[in-house]
Amino acid sequence: MATYAFIQHRLGRTDGVSLEVDKWRRVLEARGHTVHYLAGNDDVPGGHFIPELYPFHPVTERLIRNATRALTDYDEAGLLAAVEAHKQVVKPKLAALLRDLKVDVLIPNNILSVGYNLPGMLAVSELLRELDLPCIIHSHDFWWEDSGEVEPTCPGVISLYETHAPPDLPRARHVVINRIAQKALKERRGIEATVVPNVFDFDRPSWTRDDYNRDFRAELGLAENDLVFLQATRILDRKAVELAIDVVHRLQQPDLRAELEARPLHDGRTFGPRNRIVLLCAGYVEGIGLSAGYPDALRAKAADLGVEVIWAGDRIAHSRGIQDGKKVYSLWDSYTASDVVTYPSVWEGWGNQLIEALFARLPVVLFEYPVYVTDLKPVGLDVVSLGDRIAGKDARGLVTVPPDRLDAAAREVVALLQDAERRKRVADHNFATAARHFSMQALDRLVGRLMEGLA
């Protein structure tokens, strides 16, 4: 048996990388291996953390901002010198952990591909080469992708990316999560990678209301007969949360609202004149790769359109617990209290919250982002589509879709909210399809092949 360690600048959160690392950990531990988490935060019990890896460490945050958004605190030479100095703080701490934990295989997740954290990226890349350490470089996102999160600010940053994001090492096996990334990595760097899609445990018990989450709606000020549209992702530009606001706004117009009030909902509830249609944002507001004005632009748009948004990121976390004296729910709890999931992202490396919604047997309103079109749509999922074309941006810089596409999607949502038989048929089909293609068993087979001869 071997000792594996995952490393990323943060772990144990509700973002897709953290959730996927948890699944890989289960696979490795089920095979009898020892697993450690190395990160910049200490959210994971028993994990090991290096504070300087955390993206909101004051020095690290400044370097990230200057390398990926705008050079405001340094010129190019000063930035590169500061990156090198901070790397020299991170690198010996990481080397000590690798030695003390007797790590046989390191699994960097995104720290060697997305390009946020230059000091961490350099420290990991250099140590892998110097120690000749076997590794599985798991790249969920790349710095060159059209996500709007990373905008290299100078040639020196690009040069570091082209060498280290990811590095081409003799004992590295590369993993990407979609075919677009696989093709781009081969074309850009000549590096072959295995596609390992993000997965979910479809054999686990269904999420249901229980004694812990039964008060979820009440705690967030929601009535039982209110309609809840769940935006389970982080709040980040490329998630295009504004399209979810548009969907709710269209449903609130008199014609569709009258349809909703005219008949019982699929589960027998009655939606009346006093009930609300609410967008529940369960994820935290992202601070990396975020245009600073995005959350404010969303709030302003929602206010202008009269759409009620509940920002619940401080009450929903990776796991249940107590924080600041308040009850905190898991991300899974939010699904049990929701009627529809919105997934309007214009760019995703995969689509974790989409797969979760299918497991939860909830209808999904989705913008057909590129990876959905290439990797997920072909398996035959049944979703409410907002199309695959952005019509433009409004005065706040928020994306829009053609009005006819928005109207058609809203009308389809009404049908799924009221037609129990149709809703069940869609839910059963999506669950079975996703379980067939994106299960933990599929992950176990792929990871098993990656591990062969590595440690």
Secondary structure by P-SEA (a helix, b strand, c coil): cbbbbbbccccccccaaaaaaaaaaaaaaaabbbbbbbccccccccccccccccccaaaaaaaaaaaccccccccaaaaaaaaaaaaaaaaaaaaaaaaaacccbbbbcccccccccaaaaaaaaaaaaaacbbbbccccccccccccccccccaaaaaaaacccccccccbbbbbccaaaaaaaaaaccbbbbbbcccccccccccccccccccccccccccccbbbbbccccccccccaaaaaaaaaaaacaaaaaaaaaccccccccccccccbbbbbcccccccccccaaaaaaaaaaaaacbbbbbccccccccccccccbbbbcaaaaaaaccccccccccccccaaaaaaaaaccccccccccccccccccccccccccccccccccccccccccaaaaaaaaaaaaaaaccaaaaaaaaaaaaaaaaacccaaaaaaaaaaaacccc
